[in-house]
Structures are given as structure tokens and as C-alpha cells.
Amino acid sequence: MITPELRRAEAANNFEELKALKEQGYNVLVDITAVDYSAHPRSAIVQRFDVVYQVMKLDPATGQDGGRVEVHCAVGEAPVLRSVMSVWPGADWLEREVWDMFGVGFVDRPTIKRLLMYEEFVGHPLRKDYPIAKRQPLIGPESGELADSPSFNVVRPTIKYD
């Protein structure tokens, strides 16, 4: 496995940094994800999120991995990152996932739609401050779980043996 080269980029310059990597031959956007540092002991001195872009050089003739780079961009609550969809069209789904799960927005995508959660879902479930017991509009009654419904937190036998 090839260990990626790690780089940090200013959030305001993410587009230029990633476009330059594409011009250097990094022709595949592997993933975009985020890390929520709000529960980190040093959270007062770091930005809340780190958005991580993973790109690689893929030789089209041989299919071999020619190297990988991870670009980390520290961002807060307000959208400051530019979308990289014009560089890699597949970034559309990855950016939607980052917004859906973490709430990290992109300045040039003001009306981004949910990808993994349904439209009525309230919040962003991979944030550290998302309440684990929060009830959602389309998932069960507001009063809590039905008495006879199994819970994924409790193991209950479904077969009775005589």
C-alpha cells in the first residue's frame, strides 16, 4: 500500500491547490471526508472541522497507482470551501455526503441536497454534538420506542424454545 503524502491547504485556496494537483497528474479523486474536532481537548485552538481530499495518480495504460496525496483544509461552521466539481465531476456526490453527514457547506453550492439521509432529517449525524438518542420525523413516534419493537441496543430473542 502506498502511504499518501500529507498536505495542508488554506480553506480559501482549496480549489487552486486541488486543481494544481490535477495538472500534476493526480487524475482520480478518491474521496472527500471530514473530521469533527469539537470534542478534541485542544478544540479551542483548532477549527472545528478538517475536510480531507484524497487524490491519486492512476496510470491509464497499466492501471498502477503512481502516488497519492491527502489535502487537509481546516474549516469552521461557515462555508468557505469551493466545490471541485469542475475539476472532478464525481466530487458532486462526495461533497453532498460531507454536507449531509457533517454539515460542512461549500460557498458555490448554496442549495446542496441530501444524499444519504432523507430530506426531513434534522441535523448532521456524524457531528460530535449530534444527540445519540434524538428522534427523527420519519423514524418512530416522538414519545420513544414502541414497547414491543426490538431495539438494536438490546439483544432480545426472537425464537421461543419450549
CYANA upper distance limits for C-alpha pairs under 8 A (distance plus 0.5 A):
  2 ILE  CA     67 GLY  CA      7.33
  2 ILE  CA     68 ARG  CA      7.74
  3 THR  CA     68 ARG  CA      7.71
  4 PRO  CA     67 GLY  CA      7.44
  4 PRO  CA     68 ARG  CA      5.09
  4 PRO  CA     69 VAL  CA      5.38
  4 PRO  CA     70 GLU  CA      6.65
  5 GLU  CA     68 ARG  CA      6.76
  5 GLU  CA     69 VAL  CA      5.13
  5 GLU  CA     70 GLU  CA      6.58
  6 LEU  CA     69 VAL  CA      6.42
  6 LEU  CA     70 GLU  CA      5.40
  6 LEU  CA     71 VAL  CA      6.68
  6 LEU  CA     72 HIS  CA      8.12
  7 ARG  CA     69 VAL  CA      7.75
  7 ARG  CA     70 GLU  CA      6.56
  7 ARG  CA     71 VAL  CA      5.33
  7 ARG  CA     72 HIS  CA      6.70
  8 ARG  CA     71 VAL  CA      6.06
  8 ARG  CA     72 HIS  CA      5.28
  8 ARG  CA     73 CYS  CA      6.59
  9 ALA  CA     13 ASN  CA      7.10
  9 ALA  CA     14 ASN  CA      6.64
  9 ALA  CA     17 GLU  CA      7.59
  9 ALA  CA     71 VAL  CA      7.02
  9 ALA  CA     72 HIS  CA      6.58
  9 ALA  CA     73 CYS  CA      5.78
  9 ALA  CA     74 ALA  CA      8.42
 10 GLU  CA     14 ASN  CA      6.87
 10 GLU  CA     73 CYS  CA      6.37
 10 GLU  CA     74 ALA  CA      7.60
 11 ALA  CA     73 CYS  CA      5.59
 11 ALA  CA     74 ALA  CA      6.70
 11 ALA  CA     75 VAL  CA      6.86
 11 ALA  CA     80 VAL  CA      6.81
 11 ALA  CA     81 LEU  CA      6.09
 12 ALA  CA     80 VAL  CA      6.59
 12 ALA  CA     81 LEU  CA      6.52
 12 ALA  CA     82 ARG  CA      7.99
 13 ASN  CA     17 GLU  CA      6.70
 13 ASN  CA     81 LEU  CA      8.37
 14 ASN  CA     18 LEU  CA      6.62
 14 ASN  CA     73 CYS  CA      7.56
 14 ASN  CA     81 LEU  CA      6.97
 14 ASN  CA     82 ARG  CA      7.28
 15 PHE  CA     19 LYS  CA      6.47
 15 PHE  CA     81 LEU  CA      8.14
 15 PHE  CA     82 ARG  CA      6.34
 15 PHE  CA     83 SER  CA      7.50
 15 PHE  CA     84 VAL  CA      6.58
 16 GLU  CA     20 ALA  CA      6.58
 17 GLU  CA     21 LEU  CA      6.91
 18 LEU  CA     22 LYS  CA      6.83
 18 LEU  CA     84 VAL  CA      8.14
 19 LYS  CA     23 GLU  CA      6.87
 19 LYS  CA     84 VAL  CA      8.47
 19 LYS  CA     87 VAL  CA      6.91
 20 ALA  CA     24 GLN  CA      6.80
 21 LEU  CA     25 GLY  CA      7.10
 21 LEU  CA     26 TYR  CA      6.05
 22 LYS  CA     26 TYR  CA      5.14
 22 LYS  CA     27 ASN  CA      6.03
 22 LYS  CA     87 VAL  CA      8.07
 25 GLY  CA     57 LYS  CA      6.32
 26 TYR  CA     55 VAL  CA      6.61
 26 TYR  CA     56 MET  CA      5.46
 26 TYR  CA     57 LYS  CA      4.68
 26 TYR  CA     58 LEU  CA      7.69
 26 TYR  CA     68 ARG  CA      8.19
 27 ASN  CA     55 VAL  CA      7.88
 27 ASN  CA     56 MET  CA      6.88
 27 ASN  CA     57 LYS  CA      6.00
 27 ASN  CA     58 LEU  CA      6.96
 28 VAL  CA     55 VAL  CA      6.10
 28 VAL  CA     56 MET  CA      5.80
 28 VAL  CA     57 LYS  CA      6.91
 28 VAL  CA     58 LEU  CA      7.26
 28 VAL  CA     88 TRP  CA      8.23
 29 LEU  CA     53 TYR  CA      8.09
 29 LEU  CA     54 GLN  CA      6.67
 29 LEU  CA     55 VAL  CA      5.02
 29 LEU  CA     56 MET  CA      7.13
 29 LEU  CA     88 TRP  CA      7.19
 29 LEU  CA     90 GLY  CA      8.16
 29 LEU  CA     91 ALA  CA      7.86
 30 VAL  CA     53 TYR  CA      8.29
 30 VAL  CA     54 GLN  CA      5.85
 30 VAL  CA     55 VAL  CA      5.80
 30 VAL  CA     56 MET  CA      7.36
 31 ASP  CA     52 VAL  CA      8.45
 31 ASP  CA     53 TYR  CA      6.47
 31 ASP  CA     54 GLN  CA      5.69
 31 ASP  CA     55 VAL  CA      7.74
 31 ASP  CA     94 LEU  CA      7.20
 32 ILE  CA     51 VAL  CA      7.58
 32 ILE  CA     52 VAL  CA      6.07
 32 ILE  CA     53 TYR  CA      5.10
 32 ILE  CA     54 GLN  CA      6.86
 32 ILE  CA     91 ALA  CA      8.25
 32 ILE  CA     94 LEU  CA      6.14
 32 ILE  CA     95 GLU  CA      7.32
 32 ILE  CA     98 VAL  CA      7.68
 33 THR  CA     51 VAL  CA      6.30
 33 THR  CA     52 VAL  CA      5.77
 33 THR  CA     53 TYR  CA      7.27
 33 THR  CA     94 LEU  CA      8.04
 33 THR  CA     97 GLU  CA      8.46
 33 THR  CA     98 VAL  CA      6.33
 34 ALA  CA     49 PHE  CA      6.95
 34 ALA  CA     50 ASP  CA      5.92
 34 ALA  CA     51 VAL  CA      4.76
 34 ALA  CA     52 VAL  CA      6.22
 34 ALA  CA     98 VAL  CA      7.03
 34 ALA  CA    102 PHE  CA      7.64
 35 VAL  CA     49 PHE  CA      5.94
 35 VAL  CA     50 ASP  CA      5.63
 35 VAL  CA     51 VAL  CA      7.04
 35 VAL  CA     52 VAL  CA      8.40
 36 ASP  CA     48 ARG  CA      6.33
 36 ASP  CA     49 PHE  CA      5.21
 36 ASP  CA     50 ASP  CA      7.28
 36 ASP  CA    102 PHE  CA      8.21
 36 ASP  CA    126 LEU  CA      8.46
 36 ASP  CA    127 ARG  CA      6.65
 36 ASP  CA    128 LYS  CA      6.94
 37 TYR  CA     43 SER  CA      6.51
 37 TYR  CA     46 VAL  CA      8.13
 37 TYR  CA     47 GLN  CA      7.82
 37 TYR  CA     48 ARG  CA      5.55
 37 TYR  CA     49 PHE  CA      6.33
 37 TYR  CA     50 ASP  CA      8.19
 37 TYR  CA    128 LYS  CA      8.41
 38 SER  CA     43 SER  CA      5.91
 38 SER  CA     48 ARG  CA      5.76
 38 SER  CA     49 PHE  CA      8.19
 38 SER  CA    128 LYS  CA      7.12
 38 SER  CA    129 ASP  CA      8.36
 39 ALA  CA     43 SER  CA      7.04
 39 ALA  CA    128 LYS  CA      7.04
 42 ARG  CA     46 VAL  CA      7.14
 43 SER  CA     47 GLN  CA      7.57
 43 SER  CA     48 ARG  CA      7.35
 46 VAL  CA     74 ALA  CA      8.46
 47 GLN  CA     74 ALA  CA      6.20
 47 GLN  CA     75 VAL  CA      6.09
 47 GLN  CA     76 GLY  CA      5.85
 48 ARG  CA     74 ALA  CA      8.00
 48 ARG  CA     75 VAL  CA      6.93
 48 ARG  CA     76 GLY  CA      5.65
 48 ARG  CA     77 GLU  CA      7.73
 49 PHE  CA     74 ALA  CA      6.27
 49 PHE  CA     75 VAL  CA      5.73
 49 PHE  CA     76 GLY  CA      6.47
 49 PHE  CA     77 GLU  CA      8.48
 49 PHE  CA    104 VAL  CA      8.45
 50 ASP  CA     72 HIS  CA      6.63
 50 ASP  CA     73 CYS  CA      5.92
 50 ASP  CA     74 ALA  CA      4.94
 50 ASP  CA     75 VAL  CA      6.58
 51 VAL  CA     72 HIS  CA      6.20
 51 VAL  CA     73 CYS  CA      5.66
 51 VAL  CA     74 ALA  CA      6.90
 51 VAL  CA     75 VAL  CA      7.73
 52 VAL  CA     70 GLU  CA      7.02
 52 VAL  CA     71 VAL  CA      6.14
 52 VAL  CA     72 HIS  CA      5.11
 52 VAL  CA     73 CYS  CA      6.99
 53 TYR  CA     70 GLU  CA      6.07
 53 TYR  CA     71 VAL  CA      5.57
 53 TYR  CA     72 HIS  CA      7.03
 54 GLN  CA     68 ARG  CA      7.65
 54 GLN  CA     69 VAL  CA      6.39
 54 GLN  CA     70 GLU  CA      5.05
 54 GLN  CA     71 VAL  CA      7.01
 55 VAL  CA     68 ARG  CA      6.17
 55 VAL  CA     69 VAL  CA      5.95
 55 VAL  CA     70 GLU  CA      7.02
 56 MET  CA     65 ASP  CA      7.50
 56 MET  CA     66 GLY  CA      7.56
 56 MET  CA     67 GLY  CA      6.13
 56 MET  CA     68 ARG  CA      4.71
 56 MET  CA     69 VAL  CA      6.84
 57 LYS  CA     65 ASP  CA      6.39
 57 LYS  CA     66 GLY  CA      5.33
 57 LYS  CA     67 GLY  CA      5.92
 57 LYS  CA     68 ARG  CA      6.95
 58 LEU  CA     63 GLY  CA      6.57
 58 LEU  CA     64 GLN  CA      6.31
 58 LEU  CA     65 ASP  CA      5.44
 58 LEU  CA     66 GLY  CA      6.29
 58 LEU  CA     67 GLY  CA      8.37
 59 ASP  CA     63 GLY  CA      5.61
 59 ASP  CA     64 GLN  CA      5.89
 59 ASP  CA     65 ASP  CA      7.10
 59 ASP  CA     66 GLY  CA      7.20
 60 PRO  CA     64 GLN  CA      8.25
 75 VAL  CA     79 PRO  CA      8.29
 75 VAL  CA     80 VAL  CA      7.65
 75 VAL  CA     81 LEU  CA      8.46
 77 GLU  CA    103 GLY  CA      8.49
 77 GLU  CA    104 VAL  CA      7.39
 78 ALA  CA    104 VAL  CA      8.20
 78 ALA  CA    105 GLY  CA      7.74
 79 PRO  CA    104 VAL  CA      7.03
 79 PRO  CA    105 GLY  CA      5.19
 79 PRO  CA    106 PHE  CA      5.61
 79 PRO  CA    107 VAL  CA      5.87
 80 VAL  CA    105 GLY  CA      8.01
 80 VAL  CA    106 PHE  CA      6.66
 80 VAL  CA    107 VAL  CA      6.13
 81 LEU  CA    105 GLY  CA      7.81
 81 LEU  CA    106 PHE  CA      5.49
 81 LEU  CA    107 VAL  CA      6.52
 82 ARG  CA    106 PHE  CA      5.95
 82 ARG  CA    107 VAL  CA      6.20
 82 ARG  CA    108 ASP  CA      6.51
 83 SER  CA     91 ALA  CA      8.33
 83 SER  CA     95 GLU  CA      8.05
 83 SER  CA    106 PHE  CA      6.50
 83 SER  CA    107 VAL  CA      8.05
 83 SER  CA    108 ASP  CA      6.93
 83 SER  CA    109 ARG  CA      7.62
 84 VAL  CA     88 TRP  CA      6.64
 84 VAL  CA     89 PRO  CA      8.16
 84 VAL  CA     91 ALA  CA      6.81
 85 MET  CA     89 PRO  CA      5.00
 85 MET  CA     90 GLY  CA      7.21
 85 MET  CA     91 ALA  CA      5.58
 85 MET  CA     92 ASP  CA      6.29
 90 GLY  CA     94 LEU  CA      7.69
 91 ALA  CA     95 GLU  CA      6.36
 92 ASP  CA     96 ARG  CA      6.71
 93 TRP  CA     97 GLU  CA      6.68
 93 TRP  CA    115 LEU  CA      7.78
 94 LEU  CA     98 VAL  CA      6.86
 95 GLU  CA     99 TRP  CA      6.73
 96 ARG  CA    100 ASP  CA      6.42
 96 ARG  CA    112 ILE  CA      7.06
 96 ARG  CA    113 LYS  CA      7.18
 96 ARG  CA    114 ARG  CA      6.79
 96 ARG  CA    115 LEU  CA      6.42
 97 GLU  CA    101 MET  CA      6.47
 97 GLU  CA    114 ARG  CA      7.84
 97 GLU  CA    115 LEU  CA      6.40
 97 GLU  CA    116 LEU  CA      7.29
 98 VAL  CA    102 PHE  CA      6.10
 98 VAL  CA    103 GLY  CA      7.28
 98 VAL  CA    104 VAL  CA      6.68
 98 VAL  CA    105 GLY  CA      8.44
 99 TRP  CA    103 GLY  CA      4.81
 99 TRP  CA    104 VAL  CA      5.23
 99 TRP  CA    105 GLY  CA      6.06
 99 TRP  CA    112 ILE  CA      8.32
 99 TRP  CA    114 ARG  CA      8.10
 99 TRP  CA    124 HIS  CA      8.41
100 ASP  CA    104 VAL  CA      8.49
100 ASP  CA    113 LYS  CA      8.40
100 ASP  CA    114 ARG  CA      5.86
100 ASP  CA    115 LEU  CA      6.96
100 ASP  CA    116 LEU  CA      7.33
100 ASP  CA    117 MET  CA      7.42
100 ASP  CA    124 HIS  CA      6.51
101 MET  CA    116 LEU  CA      8.44
101 MET  CA    124 HIS  CA      5.29
101 MET  CA    125 PRO  CA      5.99
101 MET  CA    126 LEU  CA      5.73
101 MET  CA    127 ARG  CA      7.80
102 PHE  CA    124 HIS  CA      5.70
102 PHE  CA    125 PRO  CA      7.34
102 PHE  CA    126 LEU  CA      5.96
102 PHE  CA    127 ARG  CA      5.93
103 GLY  CA    123 GLY  CA      8.25
103 GLY  CA    124 HIS  CA      6.24
103 GLY  CA    127 ARG  CA      8.45
105 GLY  CA    109 ARG  CA      7.94
105 GLY  CA    110 PRO  CA      8.22
106 PHE  CA    110 PRO  CA      7.51
113 LYS  CA    119 GLU  CA      8.32
114 ARG  CA    118 TYR  CA      7.20
114 ARG  CA    119 GLU  CA      6.75
117 MET  CA    121 PHE  CA      6.84
120 GLU  CA    137 PRO  CA      7.23
120 GLU  CA    138 LEU  CA      8.11
121 PHE  CA    136 GLN  CA      6.74
121 PHE  CA    137 PRO  CA      7.28
121 PHE  CA    138 LEU  CA      8.32
122 VAL  CA    136 GLN  CA      7.32
123 GLY  CA    130 TYR  CA      7.81
124 HIS  CA    130 TYR  CA      7.43
125 PRO  CA    130 TYR  CA      6.27
126 LEU  CA    130 TYR  CA      7.55
130 TYR  CA    134 LYS  CA      8.43
135 ARG  CA    139 ILE  CA      7.26
135 ARG  CA    140 GLY  CA      7.85
135 ARG  CA    141 PRO  CA      8.34
135 ARG  CA    142 GLU  CA      6.82
135 ARG  CA    144 GLY  CA      7.88
136 GLN  CA    140 GLY  CA      7.96
136 GLN  CA    142 GLU  CA      8.37
137 PRO  CA    142 GLU  CA      8.34
140 GLY  CA    144 GLY  CA      7.50
140 GLY  CA    145 GLU  CA      7.05
140 GLY  CA    146 LEU  CA      8.38
141 PRO  CA    145 GLU  CA      7.26
141 PRO  CA    146 LEU  CA      8.22
145 GLU  CA    149 SER  CA      7.54
150 PRO  CA    154 VAL  CA      7.91
150 PRO  CA    155 VAL  CA      8.45
150 PRO  CA    156 ARG  CA      7.46
151 SER  CA    155 VAL  CA      7.92
